[in-house]
Amino acid sequence: MVVTITGIVALYIFMLAAFTGYEIIAKVPVILHTPLMSGSNFVHGIVLVGAMVALGNADSTLEKVIGFIGVFMAAGNAAGGYVVTERMLEMFKSSGARKKPGTH
Amino acid sequence: MNATAANWLIQCSYLLTAFLFVMGLKRMSSPVTARSGIVWAGAGMLVATLFTFLEPGMDNYIWIITAIVVGTAVAWISGKRVAMTNMPQMIALYNGFGGGAAAAIAAVELYKGEHLSLVVSTLAVIGGIIGAVSFSGSLIAFGKLQGLIRKSFRFGGQQVFNLLLLAAALALGAMIASGYNVSANVVTGVFVLALVFGVMMTLPIGGADMPVVISLYNAFTGLAVAFEGFVMQNAAMIIAGTVVGSAGTLLTQLMARAMNRSLGNVLFSGFGDTGGAAATGEVAGSMKPIEASDVGVMMAFGQKVIVVPGYGMAVAQAQHKVWELCQLLIERGVQVRFAIHPVAGRMPGHMNVLLAEAGVPYDLIADLDEINAEFETADVALIIGANDVVNPVARNDKSSPIYGMPILNADKAKNVIVIKRGQGAGFSGIENALFYLDNTRMLYGDGQAAAAQLIQAVKAV
């Protein structure tokens, strides 16, 4: 490993990332809560890269089976999260475009 | 390419991914840039996934690629096909997958039985437990929202039983983490206990509380991913997981607050001393039906109509018809507003998404604080598919399970019209006192059919 993330560095990352997440959500209007929850659901699909490495280093059959299920589910998390979020936000765009002619 | 260069490239790609994720989420927090936000985040995911293939010393490429292709295809197709109304349970399902994947990583690492340091093995165990709970809990949430699981499963001493389950999982986990016993059976025991705990914790929670639960599990999965990211020495997982963990925790609190309940209350009040069954079904009076033509006249000659949509409108796919009806009223000079309860639908903002789909402009949509004072001046409050969020017992009946939840004061309107399929109680199973008030009339029927009748009625005026 070129970069080793030691305990204290991990804590720094953890703390700063936690503040970032909090700040992003804190200013969001209620109308975007569902899309944003869906969007953050997509973001933790990054678990895919960990699952890939775990399966890539799996030796026994049991490890391979579990690793395979892990990659499968992680890919599902990422792909499903993306599609669902994208579909929701797509409607927000079109409703904004329709806003002007809609108001009399 | 040598291993050092590959590692360097991977680390750089993860840095880029973390940047794209944070920027993406940032853009998603404003309606104007939201659409591009998911594209940014998606690009980040693609970058990280592709560069991870460079990871030195990996094997099983065929299986990795097969799993990615199959998992992506299944989720992509189901995500494209699902109706907007069923979005919440799909989010629950995909979220459960993420939790399951985090648990799978922990399982692979722990089954290896290699000697891990105390910190690493502790984080692997905790992340694994959280991920497994999120997985099985999310599946139950999915089942409940999809209507596969209809009953809330409760028994005496459930809380104690659940606590014992969790304690047992943690105890076995501690054995692994401390290196006292790292046998495969103990590892299996931890995951089985955690999975059962997730199921038992979610089963007693009522359907109306599911949005909060899904949001909580979303945060859980984020945390599990962050912990497993440390185990895998993967900065992208640590950052993305933590951002989601903290954002999800805040979102969960916002949702619980919208229902005027603490998180603990949502999670644990389903059983215990409230006696939910005893508090329901003691409403005096009768429901008074009305014809669509009368409602049409009432609205057409009114000054102000407030529409209160709920999940029932979404199920009936009535939002387009309702908006058509409202446009007719607006053309006649009637002032029309939509009142959205924070937890209308199955998630906060869910109803806004559905109304946006139908083309309702934002400035006609008001939230609870904005609109509640206006009900007193409204001629008609048209309740379509909403139930618990307009139930006045939340204001005045201390024995009711929803007592204290902020509601839309639809009962203050001069006339209340309730479009409802039948005479049953709401999603929470609580009888609605609003339906029995003197100024309330019931328009029975499917939301879409009823809206179509009202359109005809208004046109005929």
Chai-1 contact restraints between the chains, C-beta under 6 A:
chainA,res_idxA,chainB,res_idxB,connection_type,confidence,min_distance_angstrom,max_distance_angstrom,comment,restraint_id
A,M1,B,Q233,contact,1.0,0.0,6.0,A-B,restraint_1
A,V2,B,N7,contact,1.0,0.0,6.0,A-B,restraint_2
A,V2,B,W8,contact,1.0,0.0,6.0,A-B,restraint_3
A,V3,B,Q11,contact,1.0,0.0,6.0,A-B,restraint_4
A,I5,B,Q233,contact,1.0,0.0,6.0,A-B,restraint_5
A,G7,B,V119,contact,1.0,0.0,6.0,A-B,restraint_6
A,A10,B,F230,contact,1.0,0.0,6.0,A-B,restraint_7
A,I13,B,I238,contact,1.0,0.0,6.0,A-B,restraint_8
A,F14,B,T242,contact,1.0,0.0,6.0,A-B,restraint_9
A,A17,B,I239,contact,1.0,0.0,6.0,A-B,restraint_10
A,A17,B,T242,contact,1.0,0.0,6.0,A-B,restraint_11
A,A17,B,V243,contact,1.0,0.0,6.0,A-B,restraint_12
A,A18,B,T242,contact,1.0,0.0,6.0,A-B,restraint_13
A,A18,B,S246,contact,1.0,0.0,6.0,A-B,restraint_14
A,T20,B,V22,contact,1.0,0.0,6.0,A-B,restraint_15
A,T20,B,V243,contact,1.0,0.0,6.0,A-B,restraint_16
A,G21,B,V243,contact,1.0,0.0,6.0,A-B,restraint_17
A,G21,B,S246,contact,1.0,0.0,6.0,A-B,restraint_18
A,G21,B,A247,contact,1.0,0.0,6.0,A-B,restraint_19
A,Y22,B,S246,contact,1.0,0.0,6.0,A-B,restraint_20
A,Y22,B,L250,contact,1.0,0.0,6.0,A-B,restraint_21
A,I24,B,L25,contact,1.0,0.0,6.0,A-B,restraint_22
A,I24,B,K26,contact,1.0,0.0,6.0,A-B,restraint_23
A,I24,B,S29,contact,1.0,0.0,6.0,A-B,restraint_24
A,I24,B,A247,contact,1.0,0.0,6.0,A-B,restraint_25
A,I25,B,A247,contact,1.0,0.0,6.0,A-B,restraint_26
A,I25,B,L250,contact,1.0,0.0,6.0,A-B,restraint_27
A,I25,B,L251,contact,1.0,0.0,6.0,A-B,restraint_28
A,V28,B,S29,contact,1.0,0.0,6.0,A-B,restraint_29
A,V30,B,P348,contact,1.0,0.0,6.0,A-B,restraint_30
A,V30,B,G349,contact,1.0,0.0,6.0,A-B,restraint_31
A,I31,B,G349,contact,1.0,0.0,6.0,A-B,restraint_32
A,I31,B,N352,contact,1.0,0.0,6.0,A-B,restraint_33
A,H33,B,P348,contact,1.0,0.0,6.0,A-B,restraint_34
A,H33,B,G349,contact,1.0,0.0,6.0,A-B,restraint_35
A,T34,B,M347,contact,1.0,0.0,6.0,A-B,restraint_36
A,T34,B,G349,contact,1.0,0.0,6.0,A-B,restraint_37
A,T34,B,H350,contact,1.0,0.0,6.0,A-B,restraint_38
A,T34,B,V353,contact,1.0,0.0,6.0,A-B,restraint_39
A,L36,B,M28,contact,1.0,0.0,6.0,A-B,restraint_40
A,M37,B,S215,contact,1.0,0.0,6.0,A-B,restraint_41
A,M37,B,L251,contact,1.0,0.0,6.0,A-B,restraint_42
A,S38,B,I91,contact,1.0,0.0,6.0,A-B,restraint_43
A,G39,B,M28,contact,1.0,0.0,6.0,A-B,restraint_44
A,G39,B,I38,contact,1.0,0.0,6.0,A-B,restraint_45
A,S40,B,V244,contact,1.0,0.0,6.0,A-B,restraint_46
A,S40,B,A247,contact,1.0,0.0,6.0,A-B,restraint_47
A,N41,B,I91,contact,1.0,0.0,6.0,A-B,restraint_48
A,N41,B,Y94,contact,1.0,0.0,6.0,A-B,restraint_49
A,N41,B,N95,contact,1.0,0.0,6.0,A-B,restraint_50
A,N41,B,N218,contact,1.0,0.0,6.0,A-B,restraint_51
A,V43,B,F21,contact,1.0,0.0,6.0,A-B,restraint_52
A,V43,B,A41,contact,1.0,0.0,6.0,A-B,restraint_53
A,V43,B,A240,contact,1.0,0.0,6.0,A-B,restraint_54
A,V43,B,V244,contact,1.0,0.0,6.0,A-B,restraint_55
A,H44,B,G98,contact,1.0,0.0,6.0,A-B,restraint_56
A,H44,B,T221,contact,1.0,0.0,6.0,A-B,restraint_57
A,H44,B,G222,contact,1.0,0.0,6.0,A-B,restraint_58
A,H44,B,V225,contact,1.0,0.0,6.0,A-B,restraint_59
A,H44,B,G241,contact,1.0,0.0,6.0,A-B,restraint_60
A,H44,B,V244,contact,1.0,0.0,6.0,A-B,restraint_61
A,G45,B,G98,contact,1.0,0.0,6.0,A-B,restraint_62
A,I46,B,A236,contact,1.0,0.0,6.0,A-B,restraint_63
A,I46,B,M237,contact,1.0,0.0,6.0,A-B,restraint_64
A,I46,B,A240,contact,1.0,0.0,6.0,A-B,restraint_65
A,V47,B,G98,contact,1.0,0.0,6.0,A-B,restraint_66
A,V47,B,A101,contact,1.0,0.0,6.0,A-B,restraint_67
A,V47,B,A102,contact,1.0,0.0,6.0,A-B,restraint_68
A,V47,B,V225,contact,1.0,0.0,6.0,A-B,restraint_69
A,V49,B,A48,contact,1.0,0.0,6.0,A-B,restraint_70
A,V49,B,T52,contact,1.0,0.0,6.0,A-B,restraint_71
A,G50,B,I105,contact,1.0,0.0,6.0,A-B,restraint_72
A,G50,B,E228,contact,1.0,0.0,6.0,A-B,restraint_73
A,G50,B,M232,contact,1.0,0.0,6.0,A-B,restraint_74
A,G50,B,N234,contact,1.0,0.0,6.0,A-B,restraint_75
A,G50,B,M237,contact,1.0,0.0,6.0,A-B,restraint_76
A,A51,B,A101,contact,1.0,0.0,6.0,A-B,restraint_77
A,A51,B,I105,contact,1.0,0.0,6.0,A-B,restraint_78
A,M52,B,T52,contact,1.0,0.0,6.0,A-B,restraint_79
A,M52,B,I64,contact,1.0,0.0,6.0,A-B,restraint_80
A,V53,B,E55,contact,1.0,0.0,6.0,A-B,restraint_81
A,V53,B,M232,contact,1.0,0.0,6.0,A-B,restraint_82
A,A54,B,I105,contact,1.0,0.0,6.0,A-B,restraint_83
A,A54,B,V108,contact,1.0,0.0,6.0,A-B,restraint_84
A,L55,B,N60,contact,1.0,0.0,6.0,A-B,restraint_85
A,L55,B,I64,contact,1.0,0.0,6.0,A-B,restraint_86
A,G56,B,M58,contact,1.0,0.0,6.0,A-B,restraint_87
A,G56,B,D59,contact,1.0,0.0,6.0,A-B,restraint_88
A,G56,B,N60,contact,1.0,0.0,6.0,A-B,restraint_89
A,A58,B,V108,contact,1.0,0.0,6.0,A-B,restraint_90
A,E63,B,V108,contact,1.0,0.0,6.0,A-B,restraint_91
A,E63,B,Y111,contact,1.0,0.0,6.0,A-B,restraint_92
A,I66,B,A104,contact,1.0,0.0,6.0,A-B,restraint_93
A,I66,B,A107,contact,1.0,0.0,6.0,A-B,restraint_94
A,I66,B,V108,contact,1.0,0.0,6.0,A-B,restraint_95
A,G67,B,V108,contact,1.0,0.0,6.0,A-B,restraint_96
A,F68,B,W63,contact,1.0,0.0,6.0,A-B,restraint_97
A,F68,B,A67,contact,1.0,0.0,6.0,A-B,restraint_98
A,I69,B,A104,contact,1.0,0.0,6.0,A-B,restraint_99
A,G70,B,A101,contact,1.0,0.0,6.0,A-B,restraint_100
A,G70,B,A104,contact,1.0,0.0,6.0,A-B,restraint_101
A,G70,B,I105,contact,1.0,0.0,6.0,A-B,restraint_102
A,V71,B,I64,contact,1.0,0.0,6.0,A-B,restraint_103
A,V71,B,A67,contact,1.0,0.0,6.0,A-B,restraint_104
A,F72,B,A67,contact,1.0,0.0,6.0,A-B,restraint_105
A,F72,B,G71,contact,1.0,0.0,6.0,A-B,restraint_106
A,M73,B,F97,contact,1.0,0.0,6.0,A-B,restraint_107
A,M73,B,G100,contact,1.0,0.0,6.0,A-B,restraint_108
A,M73,B,A101,contact,1.0,0.0,6.0,A-B,restraint_109
A,A74,B,A101,contact,1.0,0.0,6.0,A-B,restraint_110
A,A75,B,I68,contact,1.0,0.0,6.0,A-B,restraint_111
A,A75,B,G71,contact,1.0,0.0,6.0,A-B,restraint_112
A,A75,B,T72,contact,1.0,0.0,6.0,A-B,restraint_113
A,G76,B,G71,contact,1.0,0.0,6.0,A-B,restraint_114
A,G76,B,A75,contact,1.0,0.0,6.0,A-B,restraint_115
A,G76,B,F97,contact,1.0,0.0,6.0,A-B,restraint_116
A,N77,B,Y94,contact,1.0,0.0,6.0,A-B,restraint_117
A,N77,B,F97,contact,1.0,0.0,6.0,A-B,restraint_118
A,N77,B,G98,contact,1.0,0.0,6.0,A-B,restraint_119
A,A78,B,M45,contact,1.0,0.0,6.0,A-B,restraint_120
A,A79,B,T72,contact,1.0,0.0,6.0,A-B,restraint_121
A,A79,B,A75,contact,1.0,0.0,6.0,A-B,restraint_122
A,A79,B,W76,contact,1.0,0.0,6.0,A-B,restraint_123
A,G80,B,A75,contact,1.0,0.0,6.0,A-B,restraint_124
A,G80,B,G79,contact,1.0,0.0,6.0,A-B,restraint_125
A,G80,B,Y94,contact,1.0,0.0,6.0,A-B,restraint_126
A,G81,B,Y94,contact,1.0,0.0,6.0,A-B,restraint_127
A,Y82,B,G42,contact,1.0,0.0,6.0,A-B,restraint_128
A,V83,B,W76,contact,1.0,0.0,6.0,A-B,restraint_129
A,V83,B,G79,contact,1.0,0.0,6.0,A-B,restraint_130
A,V83,B,K80,contact,1.0,0.0,6.0,A-B,restraint_131
A,V84,B,G79,contact,1.0,0.0,6.0,A-B,restraint_132
A,V84,B,M90,contact,1.0,0.0,6.0,A-B,restraint_133
A,T85,B,I38,contact,1.0,0.0,6.0,A-B,restraint_134
A,E86,B,I38,contact,1.0,0.0,6.0,A-B,restraint_135
A,M88,B,V353,contact,1.0,0.0,6.0,A-B,restraint_136
A,L89,B,A34,contact,1.0,0.0,6.0,A-B,restraint_137
A,L89,B,R35,contact,1.0,0.0,6.0,A-B,restraint_138
A,L89,B,I38,contact,1.0,0.0,6.0,A-B,restraint_139
A,M91,B,A356,contact,1.0,0.0,6.0,A-B,restraint_140
A,M91,B,E357,contact,1.0,0.0,6.0,A-B,restraint_141
A,F92,B,P31,contact,1.0,0.0,6.0,A-B,restraint_142
A,F92,B,A34,contact,1.0,0.0,6.0,A-B,restraint_143
A,F92,B,A356,contact,1.0,0.0,6.0,A-B,restraint_144
A,K93,B,R35,contact,1.0,0.0,6.0,A-B,restraint_145
A,S95,B,A356,contact,1.0,0.0,6.0,A-B,restraint_146
A,R98,B,G359,contact,1.0,0.0,6.0,A-B,restraint_147
A,K99,B,P361,contact,1.0,0.0,6.0,A-B,restraint_148
A,G102,B,P361,contact,1.0,0.0,6.0,A-B,restraint_149
A,T103,B,P361,contact,1.0,0.0,6.0,A-B,restraint_150
A,H104,B,I330,contact,1.0,0.0,6.0,A-B,restraint_151
